Every structure is written in C-alpha cells, then in structure tokens.
Amino acid sequence: MKKIILSLALLTSFCVNAQVLNVNSTTKVNVPSGTKVSTAQLSHSGEWVVISHQTTLGLDKIDLATSKVSHICDNGIGFDLKISSDDNTVIFRESNYGTDKHRYTTLKSVNIANGATQVVSPATRDTRAFAGATAKTLKANAGSINASAALPVASINRGSMYITKNGVTTLVAPQGVEGKSYLWPQVSPDGKKILYFVVGEGCFVCNIDGSNPVAQGVLRASVWYDNNIIVGMDHKDDGVKTTSSKLIAKNINSNTTQVLTSTSVKAMYPSTGNGKISFVTPEGELFLLNVSK
C-alpha cells in the first residue's frame, strides 16, 4: 500500500512539474518614465501591446521591438478590449456618466495605421461583450449580436455566463445558476470550448454548449495559449494587496502544469500572442515571456 501511495505521489509531482512550454526569455518592457501599467493586451502577431494606466485614463500602443509609444485614445478602458484578427483595429469601451448620473458605455474602434476612431455602438448601459473580426466589429448588446461572428462570443451578465453564436444568445451554466458567479469567460481559438472561472470554485473548461466541465485548479484570469494550453495566474492576497502571484501554464489534455514566472515578480493578468505571453505587476511594470512548444 505504501508503495502504491508513493507511486501516486510521484505521478502527481510529475504531472505538476512537467514541461508545458519552453520559456526562452523573460524581458521587462521599457515604458515611459512615470507610467504604471494597469492592463496589457498583446496583438495577435505578438509585435505590440495595448496598455491602460493605473493613474490616468486612456490607452497606448507600445511597439515591443522599438519601445515606441503611440497614443490611442484619452478615455478608453483596458479591460476586455479586443484586437482584430488582422491586427489593424483595436476595439474598446469608453465609459461616461449621463445626465441621469448612470454610467454608460460607448463601444469604439480605432484604426492602428491612421488613428481614425469610429463609434461602433452608441452609449448604452448593457454592452456586455464584443468580438473583433477582420472587417467588422461584432457586439453582444441586450442579449444578441448585431451580426454573425466567425466564432462564438462569451459574455457575463450579472454573474451568469452566455454564449452568442450566429446572432443567438444562450445561457450556459455548467455549474448551475443559483448562488454562482462566473468570471473571465474565453472561447478557445477553434470555437469548441469555453475557459471560465467560478467564484469560490476555480477555473474550468467545458464544451461550447456547457457540457463536460473539467476543473483546472484555481487559475485566475486564464487565457488560451492555443486549443490545448491555458495560462492563468495563481494569485494570493491579504484582502488589501497582492502578496504573491505567478503565471501557470496548463495542458488541459495531459493535466500537466508548469510555473512560468519567477517568485521575484508578482505576475498578473496574462495575455498571449504568437509565442509570447505578457503580464503586469501590481507595481505597474510590464513583462514579456518569449515561449515555444
């Protein structure tokens, strides 16, 4: 019996520490003096990143090869912004308060080449999610999407998770609805699975229809690296501030995990693009991992 227990322990240790990705380098990205990065979203090419700021409103683009900074907008929100599949357009929310003192969200897009900004959706109180496509921007608004998307779009409304596909929005509740709060939903690149988090329970992956939910551990703000690998943060705090945070890569097929970052930094909110993973720290730093399979 002891031999069996020991073998199981060794197997578990192997699964936890097995190689998922090769970390070829870790680089701190140069940002302008005084800049404290709040969020960062990598382009699909992995050549540039869009950042928001901890202390000011607005979005900026940073070229990762040259560190050149280009201003995108003054009042954009970094959370859940999208970059079109051809990397030509950034789609973002702009938040303002109306005369009724309620907060409204305007959905806008900006052309990366010429800086031209367009209103995709006028100010509304119920824009929940949107997707960036090559030729157009699609939004989940008031329970539906205004055009057909190539892939399903995941959204959250009052703690419940929805999938919009071909203009039809459906409630998806793998863990049920009562007393559940869903966060950070992401559809896999092939459109077949959903990656999401349930408060108090952890990270899961299920089929696009909500069937077969599989626990992935307590990985917060997880994103897809590809159709088989996810990257999330193992985050701890004391109720006020972050005490530690590291990025974990996990192969959802083999159930193997790998720590990607050093304990010397508090790595938070990963973003992936073309063999790169970016992350930010509570101090407002921006880092880039160059990885390979």
N, C-alpha and C positions, 0 to 999 in steps of 0.2 A: 504493500500500500504506500509506504514511504517513497519507494522508487517511482510509483505512478504519480504521486503528488509532485515530486521533484521534477519529473519529466514535463508535467503540465506547467510548472512554474518556469522552467527553462523555455518551453514553447511560447508561453505568454511573453517572456522577456524578449525573445527573438522577434515576435510579432511587433512589439512596441518599438524596438530599436532598429528594425530593418531599414535598409535604404529605400526611399521612395523617389527622391530627386537628388541629383548631384548639385551641391552648392558650389559654384565655381568662383564666386567672389561676392563680397558684401561691401557696398560703397555708400558713403554718406554723400547725398546730393547737395551741391552748393546752392544755397538760396540767398536772396538779397539780405544784407545786414538788417536785423530787426524783424525779419519775417519769422512768424511762428505758424507752421503749417497745421491746419486742423484736419483736413481730409485730402486724399490724393487718389486720382483715378488714372491708371495707365491707358494709353492709346492701344489699339489692337496691334499695332506694329511694335510697340514697346519702345518707340523712339522719343516720346514726350509724355508729359503727365500734366493733368489739370489739378491745381491745388486751390483750396479755400483757406481762409486765415482764422486764427484763434481770436484776434483782437479787432479785426475790421471786416466789413462786408466785401464781397467781390470775389472773382475768380481770375486766376492767372495760369498761363501755359508755360511750362519750363521744358526747354529742349535738353534732353539728358546728355547729349554729346557735347554741347557747347555751353550749357548752363544759361543760355539766353532766355530772358523772361519776356513774355508778351501778355499784355493785359487783355482779358476777355470781356469783363463786364464789372460794373460797380456794385450790383446788388444781387448777384446770383448766389444760390445755395449749393454747397458742395455735396450735401447728402443725396445719394441716389441719382446723381447726374449720369447721363449716358453719352457715349461717343459712337457716332455712326460706324457701321461696319467698314466703310471705306476711309475712315479717319478724317473725313472732310468737315464734319459738323459736330458740334457739342450741343447737347440738349439739356436744359437746366430749368430749375424752378426759380422764380423771383417772388419773394414774399413781401406783401404790403398790407397795411391796415386800412380798411374802408372807413367811410364817414359814420358807419354804424358801429365802429370800433371792433369789428370782427376781422380776423386775418384772412386775406385772400391770396391765392397762388396763381401767378401767370406763368404759363409754360412758354419758354422761348428757345430759339436756336440761334447759333452763331456760326458763320462760315469761317473756318480756320484760315483759309487763304487770304480773304479780303476783310475779315472782321465784320461783315454785314450781319445785322441781327434782325430776326423776324419773330413776330408773335405767332406761336403755334396754337395756343389756346388762350382766350381772354381770361381775365381774372375770375376765378371760381373758388368755391370752398371745398370742392370734392374731387380734385385731381389726385388720384391715389398712386398711379404708376404709369410708366410710359416706356416705349421701346424705340431705339434708334435704328432706322433702316437706311439703306444706301440712298434712296431717292426721296424719302419722306419720313416724317416723324409720326408715330402712332401713339395715341394716349388712351389710357384706361380712365374714363371720366364718367361718373354717375353710373357705374356698373356696366359700361360697354366700351369697346374700342372703335374709333371712328373709321377704321379701315382694316383690311385683312393683314395680319402680320405673318411673316415667314415662320416665326416660332411663337409658341405660346408666351404670354406675358403674365408673370406672377405679381400679385399686389396684396397689400394688407389694408383692411378697413376695420377699425375698432377691435383690433386683436385677432380678427378672423382672416384666413388666407383664401385668396381667389385666384383662379386661372382664367385668363381670357384667351380664347382661340377662335379664329375666324369670326370675330365680332360677337361671340357669345361668352358671357362671364358666368363661371360656375364656382360655387363654394366648394373648397377642398379642405377636408378636416380629418387627416389621418389619425389624430389623437382625440378626435371629438371636438365639440364646441364648448360645452358647459365648463366654465372655470379655466379655459385655456387661452393663452395669449401667444400668438405666433409672431415671429420676427424674421427679418433678413431672408426672405424667400428669393431663390435664384433658380431659373430654369437652366438645365445643362445645355452645352453647346449644340447637342444633337436634338434637343427639344423633347427628350424622352423621360427625364427625371426632374424632380424638384429637390433642391437643397434648402433647408429651413431650420429654424430654431424655435423651440417651445420653452417659454419661461418656466424655470423650475425643473425642467426635464432634460434639456440639452439639445444637441444637433441631430438631425435626421435626414435621410434621403429616402424618397418614395417615388413610385411611378407617377407619371404626369396626371393620372386620374386619382391620385391619392392612395392607391393600394400599395401594399407591402412596404410599410415604413420600417426602416432599419436604423437603429441608433448608431451614432458616430462619435459619441462622447460629448464632453462639454466644450465644444469648439464654438466660439462666438464669432459673429460677423464673417462666417465662412464664405468662400468664393470658389468657383470651379477653376482649376488649372487646365484640365481637359475633361473628357467624359468619364474618366476613371479616378482622377485625383482631385481632392479638395484641399484648400488651405484655409485655416482659421486660427483664431488666437485663443490661447489658454491664459485667461486674464483673471487676476485676483486684485481685490481692493479692500480697504479697511472701512468702507462705507463713505469715505470722503475723497480719497485719492487712490490712484493705482499703485499697488505695492510691487507687482511683478506682472509681466506679460510676455509670452513668447509665441512665435508662429509655429504651427504644427501642420505638416503635410500628411495626408492620409490617402492610401489607396483603398477605395471602397470595395474593391473586389477581393483583394487579399487580406484586408483588415489590418494592414501594416501601417505604422505611423512613424514619423521622423521629426525631431526638433530641428528647425531650420535656422534659428537665431541664437545669438549668444545671450547669456544672462546679464551681460554688461549693458544691454539696452532693453527698454520696455517696448517691445514690438507690438503695434496695434493696427487694426483695420487694413488687412492686406488687399492688394489689387493685382491682377495678373494680366500679362500681355506678351506674347511671342517670346517665351523663355525668360521672362523677367517677373519679379514679384516686388512690388513696392510696399512700404509700410511707414507709418508715422509713429512718433513717440509723444508722450504727454508734454514733453518739453518743447514740442513744435518742430522737431527735426524730421527730415525725410531721408529714408534709406532705400537702396535698391539692391536686390539679390539677383545675380545672374545665375540661372539654373539650367539644368538639362536632364534628360531622362536616360 
